[in-house]
Amino acid sequence: MSPAASPRAATTPAYRRLSVEERRTQLLEAALSLFAHRAPEDVSLDDVAEAAGVSRPLVYRYFTGGKQQLYEAALRTAADALEQCFDEPPEGPLTARLSRALTRYLAFVDEHDTGFSALLQGGSVVSTSRTTAIVDEVRRVAAAQILAHLPVTDPGPRLHMMVRTWISAVEAASLIWLDEDKQPPLVELRDWLLDHFVAVATATAASDPQTADVLRAALEMEEPDGVAGSLARRVLPVVSDAAHLL
Amino acid sequence: MSPAASPRAATTPAYRRLSVEERRTQLLEAALSLFAHRAPEDVSLDDVAEAAGVSRPLVYRYFTGGKQQLYEAALRTAADALEQCFDEPPEGPLTARLSRALTRYLAFVDEHDTGFSALLQGGSVVSTSRTTAIVDEVRRVAAAQILAHLPVTDPGPRLHMMVRTWISAVEAASLIWLDEDKQPPLVELRDWLLDHFVAVATATAASDPQTADVLRAALEMEEPDGVAGSLARRVLPVVSDAAHLL
């Protein structure tokens, strides 16, 4: 019987007290995974305690402001993760960089579907000026990253408006995509959004000299099998009948 | 003294009791003009009573739900007005029709600046799932009008997504425009949004046969001095150096 003399020691890991920061992270991760796939009103502190395997009083001790505070903290965690999606080294054609960042962004949308919709569609019980500010900060970081990659240090109002409206279009397309059971496939949605970016940049370049300079420099670095080249070859047959406009 | 014998009759209009519907309309108009230029939290029922020249109990009698109910009713009135902006006879080049509708829409944004921002930026004390539903209904009507003008009766997912993301871009651009003290001039903003529409439709046509058919038919009706012709002539010099992509 000697091998079984101390069965608990063999099967139970040594008990280790989590630090305050580790416990907080554990609770936030549990909360985020719940908020990601349920509407905020369908998540209770009991659910979070159960998902994290802790008591409800413990959750309350860490988040004295209750569900609202927990939601905002989980949103802050999600916003940090989303901002990391935009990190991309400044190498290679611009559309290839944008494609990689967009792939990560759309994977995030895919993984946090219900929470993403609830957050951006508004009217949620937990939406406040603070949650709006967190979302706006993510948009600001995304715009700053794109402008840094163009690269532009002093963007004029037109270039800024172009980038910010494209980000809005990406959000709107993501919501529609979630609403339509994630159709078309993520890669097709991404490629359409990349075409969309090149098209809007080109249209803006038509009336804004700064955007025109940026676009010319970006197109020089594009490769024939990249986004811009593929779009140009597919657009030509569509507009070839419109010579009467030139 | 005889001409002044009855001074009140000469200067005061005969008292007429407003019907319930007329009174309601009067209160809603007063509320809408206040909500248009102040944040919802800065409008009280006292303010509405004063603006309409009636007692506060009267306002409460018509809107027993208090400010929230009044706000939602005023929003409903604004939504109706906004939906009328999209009415346009199906005649002439598509971009000319879109230009007229967009001119009316942007004039509405200009006239309801603060209220428009507060409504769409979210996090407002009066935003609820009902206010979100009213705004979504306006977007739905706008998309249906554009699709009817294309004209398409059975839009596929790509065409639908193109139209809906452009509407999001219009909203985002409107908010940025309000935030930047209404710069650039409204006409320049409108013309950029029209270029934006043509560009995104063209990029979508590059990968969607239905959009390609719609675009070809629309371009046939365009005139050289119209939106598409002007855009095409301004785009060519910008992209002419990118022949290596073809």
Interface residues (C-beta under 8 A of the other chain):
Chain A: Q121 G122 G123 S124 S127 T128 S129 R130 T131 T132 A133 P157 R158 H160 M161 R164 T165 W166 I167 S168 A169 E171 A172 A173 I176 E180 Q183 P184 D191 W192 D195 H196 V198 A199 V200 T202 A203 T204 A205 A206 S207 A212 L215 R216 L219 E220 E222 E223 P224 G226 A228 G229 L231 A232 R233 R234 V235 L236 V238 V239 D241 A242 H244 L245 L246
Chain B: Q121 G122 G123 S127 T128 S129 R130 T131 T132 A133 P157 R158 H160 M161 R164 T165 W166 I167 S168 A169 E171 A172 A173 I176 E180 Q183 P184 D191 W192 D195 H196 V198 A199 V200 T202 A203 T204 A205 A206 S207 A212 L215 R216 L219 E220 E222 E223 P224 G226 A228 G229 L231 A232 R233 R234 V235 L236 V238 V239 D241 A242 H244 L245 L246
